[in-house]
Amino acid sequence: MESENRNVFRFILGVAVACMEDSRPKTEETDPEDACGYVAGVLETVFAGTGVRFGVRPLAYPGKSKFPVVIAMDGLGERLFWFQPYASAAGVSRELEGALSGAEALSGKTCEREVPA
């Protein structure tokens, strides 16, 4: 069951990243707040209707090629995600999956959603 939850979570995360691809900041002028807004949008899509609460905030960092983003979630604590504007959608999905390791176990909530008919 744990492996199944992980696979479902990976799928949901990948779909959310792909659906938000057009809104993902992708330039050198990307602002850390814009990166956080994008990450929050992905997480809102992933955890919609589950009751899982989260917060996203940037950390100060001198570089422009990547931004450290802190994701805080009930039941998971704080996780660090490195937002890279030039990453592919698949790369963003893999990095988010790594940063959110264990999120699929939040009572299996992402896997228990009802799908409308």
C-alpha positions as CSV (number, residue, x, y, z in Angstrom):
1,M,0.0,0.0,0.0
2,E,2.9,2.4,0.8
3,S,4.3,1.9,-2.6
4,E,0.9,2.4,-4.2
5,N,0.5,5.7,-2.3
6,R,3.9,6.8,-3.4
7,N,3.1,6.1,-7.1
8,V,-0.3,7.9,-6.9
9,F,1.4,10.9,-5.2
10,R,4.1,10.9,-7.9
11,F,1.4,10.9,-10.6
12,I,-0.7,13.6,-8.9
13,L,2.4,15.8,-8.5
14,G,3.6,15.3,-12.1
15,V,0.1,16.2,-13.4
16,A,0.0,19.3,-11.2
17,V,3.5,20.5,-12.4
18,A,2.5,19.8,-16.0
19,C,-0.8,21.7,-15.7
20,M,1.0,24.7,-14.2
21,E,3.9,24.7,-16.7
22,D,2.7,27.9,-18.5
23,S,2.7,29.8,-15.2
24,R,6.1,28.6,-14.0
25,P,8.7,31.4,-13.8
26,K,11.5,30.5,-16.3
27,T,13.8,33.5,-16.6
28,E,16.9,35.0,-14.9
29,E,14.7,37.8,-13.7
30,T,12.5,35.3,-11.7
31,D,11.7,36.8,-8.3
32,P,11.8,34.4,-5.3
33,E,8.2,35.4,-4.4
34,D,7.1,34.4,-7.9
35,A,8.8,31.0,-7.4
36,C,7.0,30.6,-4.1
37,G,3.7,31.5,-5.7
38,Y,4.2,28.8,-8.4
39,V,5.2,26.2,-5.8
40,A,2.1,27.1,-3.7
41,G,-0.1,26.8,-6.8
42,V,1.3,23.3,-7.5
43,L,0.7,22.2,-3.9
44,E,-2.8,23.7,-3.9
45,T,-3.5,21.5,-6.9
46,V,-1.9,18.4,-5.3
47,F,-3.6,18.7,-2.0
48,A,-7.0,20.2,-3.1
49,G,-9.8,18.8,-1.1
50,T,-7.6,16.9,1.3
51,G,-7.4,19.3,4.3
52,V,-3.6,19.2,4.2
53,R,-2.3,22.6,5.2
54,F,1.0,24.0,4.0
55,G,3.0,27.2,3.7
56,V,5.7,28.3,1.2
57,R,8.3,31.0,1.8
58,P,11.6,32.0,0.2
59,L,15.0,32.0,1.9
60,A,17.5,34.7,1.3
61,Y,20.1,33.5,-1.2
62,P,22.5,35.5,-3.4
63,G,22.2,33.5,-6.6
64,K,19.8,33.9,-9.4
65,S,20.1,30.5,-11.0
66,K,18.2,28.8,-8.2
67,F,16.1,29.8,-5.2
68,P,15.7,28.0,-1.8
69,V,12.0,27.6,-1.0
70,V,10.9,26.3,2.4
71,I,7.7,24.2,2.3
72,A,6.1,23.7,5.7
73,M,3.4,21.1,6.0
74,D,1.3,19.8,8.9
75,G,2.5,16.4,9.8
76,L,5.7,16.7,7.7
77,G,7.5,19.8,9.1
78,E,9.7,22.0,7.0
79,R,11.3,20.9,3.8
80,L,13.8,22.7,1.5
81,F,13.1,22.8,-2.2
82,W,15.5,24.3,-4.7
83,F,13.5,26.1,-7.4
84,Q,15.4,26.3,-10.7
85,P,13.8,28.4,-13.3
86,Y,15.5,26.6,-16.2
87,A,14.6,23.0,-15.0
88,S,12.2,20.9,-17.1
89,A,8.8,20.1,-15.8
90,A,9.9,16.5,-15.2
91,G,12.9,17.9,-13.3
92,V,10.7,20.2,-11.2
93,S,8.4,17.2,-10.4
94,R,11.3,15.0,-9.4
95,E,12.8,17.7,-7.1
96,L,9.4,18.4,-5.5
97,E,8.8,14.7,-5.0
98,G,12.2,14.5,-3.2
99,A,11.6,17.5,-1.1
100,L,8.1,16.2,-0.1
101,S,9.3,12.7,0.7
102,G,6.8,11.3,3.1
103,A,3.9,13.5,2.1
104,E,2.1,10.6,0.5
105,A,1.8,9.1,4.0
106,L,-0.2,12.1,5.3
107,S,-3.1,9.7,6.1
108,G,-3.0,8.7,2.4
109,K,-5.2,11.8,1.9
110,T,-4.0,12.5,-1.7
111,C,-4.9,8.9,-2.5
112,E,-8.3,9.0,-0.9
113,R,-9.9,11.7,-3.0
114,E,-13.2,11.1,-4.6
115,V,-13.1,11.5,-8.4
116,P,-16.3,13.1,-9.7
117,A,-18.2,11.0,-12.2
